[in-house]
């Protein structure tokens, strides 16, 4: 991971932490994509999930799957028990897209918090594929 990405995630974490006491965080770029204010290369959409191609791909296939309603789901470690069904749905959508876009295999990634290099505080699953993934990933 580049130092630019680490710096961006540290800045995003500080902005999130300073934004409010309710844990909802500030509006994100994903809100602009969901509202249609900013264009996106949509791959999938249903009542609960939205998937689109990453504008800064880290692999030949790099798609993000997000919940359409953030509802406090700013990072995985903040998930509530009543969100388990939604989390399962997002994972199911991710594997459906992964199987279609990357028939030879794919990787799912969820970054969480500053040390996890999360740069957007709206839960999202990265689908990465189209090439051989390396190990260890970080």
HELIX and SHEET records of a PDB file:
HELIX    1   1 UNK A    3  UNK A   19  1                                  17    
HELIX    2   2 UNK A   29  UNK A   35  1                                   7    
HELIX    3   3 UNK A   76  UNK A   78  5                                   3    
HELIX    4   4 UNK A   81  UNK A   83  5                                   3    
HELIX    5   5 UNK A   84  UNK A  101  1                                  18    
SHEET    1   A 5 UNK A  42  UNK A  45  0                                        
SHEET    2   A 5 UNK A  49  UNK A  53 -1                                        
SHEET    3   A 5 UNK A  61  UNK A  67 -1                                        
SHEET    4   A 5 UNK A 124  UNK A 129 -1                                        
SHEET    5   A 5 UNK A 106  UNK A 109 -1                                        
END                                                                             
